[in-house]
Amino acid sequence: MPIAGVTDTTGPVVGAEPRDYSEINKLDFMTLLVAQIQNQDPMSPMDNQEFTSQITQFTMLEEMEKTNANLEESLIVGQAINNTGMLSLVGKNVTVEGDQTWVTGGVASESMIATDLPGLATIEVTDETGNVVATYERSVSAGLSSIGWDGKLENGDDAADGKYSISVTLTDTEGEDIPFKTLMTGPVDGLRYESNQAVVMIGGLEFYVSEIYKVS
């Protein structure tokens, strides 16, 4: 009976995950170093400085792997703590970019404007059907300024509870338009996570936590 020759080749271990041979690991590094020592020219042995240098590289590689592992673990823990902290936003009022205002018991939610220059803001309020229910003006300064609606209709009656929209134009003393952002304030109805980023839900709209201007 012919007997197959025995070789020193090895194959993948059954049940083990396939290895990515495009990267060298610590065992490979040490194996290469030992092989280099074993196969060095006896008449011209490896220089001690070179040997020490390679051992140092091996040690640095090991320390870097430990450091990376610790950093990854710290990031995971930090993200978990941050995500838990974001839950406290639910139920609180936050200010984000938007043009909605909500009336509850005759009181409208806060509306603000963010601009780099002072000017005169003209605000038009419309209901959910698009009808204009109020128009008023506010002088604003550079930075954040309130342009809140008093919740009164043109005839002086209290507006019905519900959602309204505000449209703003901002001009300087010469009547020229000034760049600005309209901000709205509303309660956080819910919270979800997207790509490890917290997303808050306000009045049916979604905003990243990084888009919040103020929490009140």
Residue pairs with C-beta under 8 A, 6 or more apart in sequence:
12 18
12 19
26 58
26 61
26 62
26 65
29 57
29 58
29 61
30 58
33 54
33 55
33 58
36 46
36 54
37 46
37 51
40 46
79 196
82 198
83 193
83 196
83 198
86 191
86 198
86 209
87 191
89 188
89 191
89 198
89 200
89 209
89 215
90 188
90 189
90 190
90 191
91 187
91 188
92 187
92 188
92 215
92 216
93 109
93 110
93 185
93 186
93 187
93 188
93 215
93 216
94 185
94 186
94 187
94 188
94 200
94 202
94 212
94 213
94 214
94 215
94 216
95 110
95 112
95 183
95 184
95 185
95 212
95 213
95 214
95 215
95 216
96 183
96 184
96 185
96 202
96 207
96 211
96 212
96 213
97 181
97 182
97 183
97 184
97 207
97 211
97 213
98 182
98 183
98 184
98 202
98 203
98 205
99 165
99 166
99 167
99 168
99 182
99 184
100 163
100 164
100 165
100 166
100 184
100 186
100 203
100 205
101 108
101 109
101 110
101 111
101 125
101 148
101 149
101 163
101 164
101 165
101 166
101 184
102 108
102 109
102 162
102 163
102 164
102 186
102 203
103 109
103 151
103 159
103 160
103 161
103 162
103 164
104 161
105 161
106 151
106 158
106 159
106 161
107 151
108 148
108 149
108 150
108 151
108 159
108 164
109 148
109 184
109 185
109 186
110 146
110 148
110 184
110 185
110 216
111 123
111 146
111 147
111 148
111 149
111 166
111 182
111 183
111 184
111 185
112 144
112 145
112 146
112 147
112 148
112 182
112 183
112 184
112 185
112 213
113 121
113 140
113 144
113 145
113 147
113 168
113 170
113 180
113 181
113 182
113 183
114 143
114 144
114 180
114 181
114 183
114 213
115 140
115 142
115 143
115 145
115 170
115 178
115 179
115 180
115 181
116 142
116 179
117 142
117 172
117 178
118 139
118 140
118 141
118 142
118 172
119 139
119 140
119 170
119 171
119 172
119 173
119 178
120 137
120 138
120 139
120 140
120 170
120 171
120 172
121 137
121 138
121 139
121 140
121 145
121 147
121 168
121 169
121 170
121 180
122 135
122 136
122 137
122 168
122 169
122 170
122 171
123 135
123 136
123 137
123 138
123 147
123 149
123 166
123 167
123 168
124 132
124 134
124 135
124 166
124 167
124 168
125 132
125 133
125 134
125 135
125 149
125 164
125 165
125 166
125 167
126 132
126 133
126 164
126 165
126 166
126 167
127 133
127 159
127 162
127 164
128 162
128 163
128 164
133 153
133 154
133 159
133 164
134 149
134 152
134 153
134 154
134 159
135 154
136 149
136 150
138 145
138 146
138 147
140 147
140 170
144 183
144 213
147 166
147 168
147 182
149 164
149 166
151 158
151 159
152 158
152 159
153 159
163 203
166 182
168 180
168 182
169 177
170 177
170 178
170 180
171 177
171 178
172 178
183 213
184 202
184 203
185 214
185 216
186 202
186 203
187 202
188 200
188 201
188 202
189 201
189 202
189 203
189 204
190 200
190 201
191 198
191 199
191 200
191 201
192 198
192 199
192 201
193 199
197 208
197 209
197 210
198 208
198 209
199 206
199 207
199 208
199 209
200 206
200 207
200 208
200 209
200 212
